[in-house]
């Protein structure tokens, strides 16, 4: 499976200083270790990882993390609205 590539390269995942601030804001996090937080979500067996274009999309519960497939940079992470979460849960 293609998503195994992301999991096998988990140590390469990182973000920029601006990415840290964006993720903290979007997810309402107080912690500074947002990369570790995101890695734990990605490694969770419940996380649904898909590849679309140049990005990996890692979805779990109401969160989605976007990771660039070439640089392994976390681009953003945000909460999905409740309607989208319910729709996606009916799809799978």
N, C-alpha and C positions, 0 to 999 in steps of 0.2 A: 504494500500500500504506500502511496506517495507521502502520506502524512508522517510515516515513520522517519522520513528524511529530517523533518523538523525536530522530532523527538531525539533522534540520534545526534543532532547538532545543538542540543539545548545549551551547552556551555558557550556557544557563540552568540546567543541572544543578548542584546544590549539595547540601550536607547540613548538619546542625546539629553543634555541638561534641559532643553526645552521640552523634550518628550516626557521627562520625569514630572515636570510641572503640569503638563497637559493631562497626563494619566491621573495624577493625584487629584486634579480638579474634576475631571470627568467621572471618576469613580468615588469621589468624596473620601479619599484616603488621607490619613494623618501621617502614615509611615513614609520614610524616605526610600526604603528598599523595594520600589515598585517593580524593578526587573525580577527580583526573586518572587514577588507576589504573582506576577504574570507567568513566570516559569512554572510555579506550582499549579496554576490553573491549567496550563498547557499539558503538564504531565498527568493531570487527573484523568482517570479512565472514562469519566463522564464527559470530558471535553470533546466536542465535535470539531475536527480540523479539516478544512477544505482549502484547496488551492484554486485561486481565480486570478488569471493574469499574472501579475508580478508580486502578488501577496498571498500569504497564508491568512485564513480567517479562523480564529479559534473561539468557539462559542461554548459557553457553559452557563446554565441557569439563565440569567438575564444579562450576561456580560459577553462582549465580543472584543477580542484582541486582534489587531492587524499587525502582521509581521512581514517585512520585505523578504522575499525568497532568496535574494542574492546576497544581501548584506546582513541578514538576520537582525535587522533593526526593528524594534517595536515602534511602529508609526504612531499608533494611537490605541487606546482602549476606552470603551464607553459602555454604558448601560443601554440595553434595547428597551424601547417602550413596551408596555404590557401587551398591547394588541399584537405586536410583532412576535413576542415571545409565545403567546398562545397559538398564533398561526403556525409558527415554526414547529411547535411541539406536536401539532396535529399532522404536519407533513411527515415527520420521522416516525 
